[in-house]
Amino acid sequence: MTTTTDDAVELGEEQPRRSPLHEEHVALGATLTPFAGWQMPLRYTSDLTEHHAVRSAAGLFDLSHMGEIRVAGPGAGHALDRALVGNLSALAVGRARYTMLCAPDGGVLDDLVVYRTGPEGYLVVANASNVETVLTELQERCSGVEVTDESATTALVAVQGPAAAGILGRLVSEDGRSGVSGLRYYACTAALVAGVEAVVARTGYTGEDGFELYVSPEDAPTLWRALLETGAEDGLVPAGLACRDSLRLEAGMPLYGNELDTTTTPHDAGMGRVVRLDKVDEDGEPLDFVGRGPLEARAGSQPARVLVGLQGLGRRAARHGYAVLVPDGPVVGEVTSGAPSPTLGYPIAMAYVTPEVSGEGTELAVEVRGRPEPARVVPLPFYRRP
């Protein structure tokens, strides 16, 4: 049965949310797709064109579907220390940290970026599909401090690529230019960009240098148009979700629901470094953050599976869920993400495999539509910017 929008409303089906930049995407001829409850641009021209633009010049992304949760008040940092696996109270004002929210059994509920915006203020950025989970967990775990969902009042625009700094620099007001140009990786600052008040962060999900700008929804179109106009001479193009995924795969960055989920611990994903077992409480005793016991045990045990990179030696790309085999032998793992690499020119994938076949150079195979395709274990990430 085909339903119209009116039919869907009558039937009580929830309609995808629209970004504050929705009309901009329509005007640019974007192909729109449902994503995590939102209607977002999949591509504007072609996946390859947008991917190569980010690697060689710059791409402009709408990330307004991401969730922003404010945690504030005396003791906010210590509350986050207990709620998350990272040591957030040690974070300097104006810096950011990649961390995770884990269940009591150590499974990952979401991976996050946390900014310290003031002495007693933090901004937690969550994946769109997990905003409600993260909000609920933080409200329960961070008792005594204010936890507020600011997702509806925040738009997020990212400019990524080797030309990003130059493009952004031309739009930053004179008094904020030095602060933005000197911004360190995983740091943030307030600045006036194209006349718009923004929190500018030097972070991203593409493997390139770049910036993410948090602004009010009503200011987002002004900022978007200014970046497109100013960046045109440098080769900047609007970029959609499709190339964002191929870029992050080349950079070996995990995607929640693929490399990370509630059955996976940070250690399984090769990210045990984000779990700070050296955190202590006010008495100098080991801090009992949520998931500590299982994660501490997992850190000291042999893994049942290891996340590896696979270089495809044939022409057909592996995809999520495909079986990984020993050549002419048994199944030893499963692909979590896979695609042809536009930058490298051959298929790549990430997969969980058993430890005995996880060594660099190990020859494996991936079952692609019933036929084994040869692959080799290679280090992650597949691509590093020059």
Buried (B, 14 or more C-beta within 10 A) or exposed (E): EEEEEEEEEEEEEEEBBBBBBBEBBEEBEBEBBEBBBBBBBBBBBEBBBBBBBBBBBBBBBBBBBBBBBBBBBEBBBBBBBBBBBBBBBEBEEBBBBBBBBBBEBBBBBBBBBBBBBEEBBBBBBBBBBBBEBBBEBBBEBBEEBEBBBEBEEBBBBBBBBBBBBEBBBBBBEEEBBEBBEEBEEBBBBBBBBBEBEBBBBBBBBBBBBBBBBBBBBEBBBBBBBBBBEBBEEBBBBBBBBBBBBBBBBBBBBBBBBBBBBBEBBBBBBBBBEBBBBEBEEEEEEEBEBBBBEBBBEBBEEEBEBBBBBBBBBBEEBBBBEBBBBBEEEEEBBBBBBBBBBBBEEEBBBBBBBBEEBBEEEBEBBBBBEEEBBBBBBBEBBBBEEE
